[in-house]
């Protein structure tokens, strides 16, 4: 994809990987439609990105995905790509985990991905072109103690993404997933100190993952990278 002048919708855009990806793709010439819950942070980001638009909302709201696609068409006249990135990471042992927080995470990390994917892909399929990239994780490829539900959401994203990729093969619409290892974002801010990663074992910057998203998008028409795993060089497992 030649990125200049193309339009991308980015969910979870006001911090971390979403924010870094918006900045990098705007620099490459893309027009960004940004969504997250915090409108003030979205507005501050959009002011620095030429032509960016914002829609604040919670991805768990079933009305938001169609609203986002409609807004892209209304504001830009097109929607070329979606980076389906919003998510949270709630963890804990069987005895200690907050069950309501885990179930809320399932809704955001998987149900909202399903809704956004299908709404966007129906539009793209009707146009015969487009690109959907979902955010998974190393935790979508292997399991870890105390991460069972988070693992489950990301394994589900992996399965969904690859099934959609196969269904749309040859349609002009591409589907891929990016799989970051440990990344320095606010996903871990609410963790107890004993749960946090050892910085000595390495941590990606959000910009590292953003470059992977751009790399996937910029492949020639006849090429698709369906999965891109990126981890810190020091990460041992």
C-alpha positions as CSV (number, residue, x, y, z in Angstrom):
1,X,0.0,0.0,0.0
2,X,1.2,3.5,-0.9
3,X,0.3,5.2,2.4
4,X,0.2,8.8,1.2
5,X,-3.3,10.1,1.3
6,X,-4.8,6.8,2.6
7,X,-7.1,6.8,5.6
8,X,-6.6,4.6,8.7
9,X,-8.8,4.1,11.7
10,X,-6.9,3.4,14.9
11,X,-8.6,2.2,18.1
12,X,-6.9,2.6,21.5
13,X,-5.2,5.6,19.9
14,X,-4.5,7.9,22.9
15,X,-1.5,6.1,24.4
16,X,1.0,3.4,23.9
17,X,1.1,1.4,20.6
18,X,-2.0,3.2,19.2
19,X,-0.6,6.6,19.7
20,X,2.9,5.7,18.4
21,X,1.3,4.1,15.3
22,X,-0.9,7.2,14.6
23,X,2.2,9.4,14.8
24,X,4.3,7.2,12.5
25,X,1.6,6.7,9.9
26,X,0.6,10.4,9.9
27,X,4.3,11.1,9.2
28,X,4.1,8.7,6.3
29,X,1.2,10.7,4.8
30,X,-1.9,8.8,6.1
31,X,-5.0,10.5,7.4
32,X,-6.0,9.2,10.9
33,X,-9.3,8.7,12.5
34,X,-8.5,8.2,16.2
35,X,-10.7,6.6,18.8
36,X,-10.3,5.9,22.6
37,X,-12.3,6.7,25.7
38,X,-10.3,9.9,26.7
39,X,-11.4,12.7,24.4
40,X,-9.0,15.3,25.9
41,X,-6.0,13.1,25.1
42,X,-7.3,12.3,21.7
43,X,-7.7,16.0,20.9
44,X,-4.2,16.8,22.0
45,X,-2.8,14.0,19.8
46,X,-5.0,15.0,16.8
47,X,-3.7,18.6,17.0
48,X,-0.2,17.4,16.1
49,X,-1.3,15.1,13.2
50,X,-2.3,16.8,9.9
51,X,-6.0,16.3,9.1
52,X,-6.6,13.9,12.0
53,X,-10.2,13.4,13.3
54,X,-11.3,11.9,16.6
55,X,-14.3,10.0,17.9
56,X,-14.3,9.4,21.6
57,X,-16.0,6.3,22.9
58,X,-15.8,2.8,24.5
59,X,-15.1,0.0,22.1
60,X,-17.4,-2.2,24.2
61,X,-20.3,-0.1,22.9
62,X,-21.8,-2.0,20.0
63,X,-22.8,1.3,18.3
64,X,-19.3,2.6,18.1
65,X,-17.8,0.4,15.3
66,X,-20.4,1.4,12.7
67,X,-20.2,5.0,13.9
68,X,-16.4,5.0,13.3
69,X,-16.8,3.6,9.7
70,X,-19.5,6.1,9.0
71,X,-17.3,9.0,10.3
72,X,-14.4,7.9,8.2
73,X,-16.6,8.0,5.1
74,X,-18.1,11.3,6.1
75,X,-14.9,13.1,7.0
76,X,-12.5,11.6,4.5
77,X,-14.6,9.9,1.8
78,X,-12.9,6.6,2.3
79,X,-11.5,4.0,4.8
80,X,-8.4,2.1,3.6
81,X,-7.2,0.5,6.8
82,X,-8.1,-0.3,10.4
83,X,-5.7,-0.9,13.2
84,X,-7.8,-2.8,15.8
85,X,-5.6,-2.1,18.8
86,X,-7.7,-1.3,21.9
87,X,-7.2,-3.7,24.8
88,X,-6.4,-4.2,28.5
89,X,-4.4,-6.7,30.4
90,X,-5.9,-7.9,33.6
91,X,-4.2,-10.8,35.3
92,X,-4.1,-12.7,38.5
93,X,-4.1,-16.1,40.1
94,X,-7.3,-18.2,40.4
95,X,-7.7,-17.1,44.0
96,X,-6.8,-13.4,43.6
97,X,-8.1,-12.3,40.2
98,X,-11.1,-10.0,39.9
99,X,-13.6,-12.1,37.9
100,X,-15.6,-9.1,36.8
101,X,-12.4,-7.4,35.5
102,X,-11.5,-10.6,33.6
103,X,-14.9,-10.8,32.0
104,X,-14.8,-7.1,31.0
105,X,-11.4,-7.7,29.4
106,X,-13.0,-10.5,27.3
107,X,-15.5,-8.0,26.0
108,X,-12.9,-5.4,25.1
109,X,-10.1,-7.7,23.9
110,X,-12.2,-10.1,21.9
111,X,-15.9,-9.1,21.5
112,X,-15.0,-5.5,20.4
113,X,-12.4,-6.9,18.0
114,X,-15.1,-9.1,16.4
115,X,-17.5,-6.2,16.0
116,X,-14.9,-3.8,14.6
117,X,-13.5,-6.4,12.3
118,X,-16.8,-7.4,10.8
119,X,-18.2,-3.9,10.4
120,X,-14.9,-2.7,8.7
121,X,-14.5,-5.7,6.5
122,X,-18.1,-5.6,5.2
123,X,-17.3,-2.1,4.0
124,X,-13.9,-3.0,2.6
125,X,-15.2,-6.1,0.8
126,X,-17.9,-4.0,-0.9
127,X,-15.1,-1.7,-2.2
128,X,-12.8,-4.5,-3.1
129,X,-9.8,-3.2,-1.1
130,X,-8.7,-2.5,2.4
131,X,-6.5,-3.7,5.2
132,X,-7.3,-4.9,8.8
133,X,-4.6,-5.3,11.3
134,X,-5.5,-6.7,14.7
135,X,-3.2,-6.5,17.8
136,X,-2.5,-9.8,19.4
137,X,0.5,-10.6,21.6
138,X,3.1,-13.2,22.3
139,X,0.5,-14.3,24.8
140,X,-1.6,-15.3,21.8
141,X,0.9,-17.9,20.9
142,X,2.0,-19.4,24.2
143,X,0.4,-19.5,27.7
144,X,1.7,-18.1,31.0
145,X,0.7,-18.7,34.6
146,X,-1.9,-16.2,36.0
147,X,-2.6,-14.9,32.4
148,X,-5.1,-17.6,31.5
149,X,-8.0,-15.2,30.5
150,X,-5.7,-12.7,28.7
151,X,-4.1,-15.7,26.9
152,X,-7.6,-16.8,25.9
153,X,-8.5,-13.4,24.4
154,X,-5.3,-13.2,22.4
155,X,-5.5,-16.9,21.2
156,X,-9.1,-16.0,20.1
157,X,-7.8,-12.9,18.2
158,X,-5.3,-15.1,16.4
159,X,-7.9,-17.6,15.3
160,X,-10.4,-15.0,14.2
161,X,-7.7,-13.1,12.2
162,X,-6.4,-16.1,10.3
163,X,-9.9,-17.3,9.5
164,X,-10.9,-13.9,8.2
165,X,-7.6,-13.7,6.2
166,X,-8.5,-17.0,4.5
167,X,-12.1,-16.0,3.8
168,X,-11.0,-12.8,2.1
169,X,-8.1,-14.2,0.1
170,X,-8.3,-12.9,-3.4
171,X,-10.9,-10.3,-2.6
172,X,-8.5,-7.3,-2.5
173,X,-8.9,-7.1,1.3
174,X,-6.0,-8.1,3.5
175,X,-6.1,-9.2,7.2
176,X,-3.1,-9.5,9.5
177,X,-2.0,-9.6,13.1
178,X,0.9,-8.0,15.0
179,X,2.1,-9.9,18.0
180,X,4.2,-7.8,20.5
181,X,6.1,-9.2,23.4
182,X,6.7,-7.1,26.5
183,X,6.1,-3.5,25.5
184,X,6.4,-0.4,27.7
185,X,2.8,0.8,27.8
186,X,0.3,1.6,30.4
187,X,-1.2,-1.9,30.3
188,X,0.8,-2.7,33.4
189,X,0.2,0.4,35.5
190,X,-2.5,-1.3,37.6
191,X,-0.4,-4.4,38.3
192,X,0.8,-5.2,41.8
193,X,4.6,-4.7,42.2
194,X,5.2,-8.4,42.5
195,X,3.5,-9.0,39.1
196,X,5.5,-6.5,37.1
197,X,8.2,-7.6,34.6
198,X,11.8,-7.3,35.3
199,X,13.1,-4.4,33.1
200,X,16.5,-6.2,32.8
201,X,14.7,-8.8,30.6
202,X,13.9,-6.2,28.0
203,X,11.0,-4.1,26.9
204,X,9.9,-2.9,23.5
205,X,9.0,0.7,22.9
206,X,5.6,1.4,21.4
207,X,7.4,2.9,18.4
208,X,9.0,-0.6,17.7
209,X,5.5,-2.1,17.3
210,X,4.4,0.9,15.2
211,X,7.2,0.2,12.7
212,X,5.9,-3.3,12.4
213,X,2.4,-2.1,11.5
214,X,3.8,0.2,8.9
215,X,6.0,-2.6,7.5
216,X,2.9,-4.9,7.1
217,X,0.9,-2.1,5.4
218,X,3.7,-1.2,2.9
219,X,4.2,-4.6,1.3
220,X,3.4,-4.9,-2.4
221,X,-0.1,-5.8,-3.5
222,X,0.8,-9.5,-4.1
223,X,2.4,-9.9,-0.6
224,X,0.8,-10.4,2.7
225,X,2.5,-10.8,6.1
226,X,-0.3,-12.5,8.0
227,X,1.6,-12.6,11.4
228,X,4.4,-10.5,12.7
229,X,5.9,-11.4,16.1
230,X,8.2,-8.8,17.6
231,X,9.8,-9.3,21.0
232,X,12.7,-7.6,23.0
233,X,16.0,-9.2,22.1
234,X,16.5,-9.9,25.8
235,X,13.1,-11.5,26.5
236,X,13.9,-15.0,27.6
237,X,10.5,-16.6,27.1
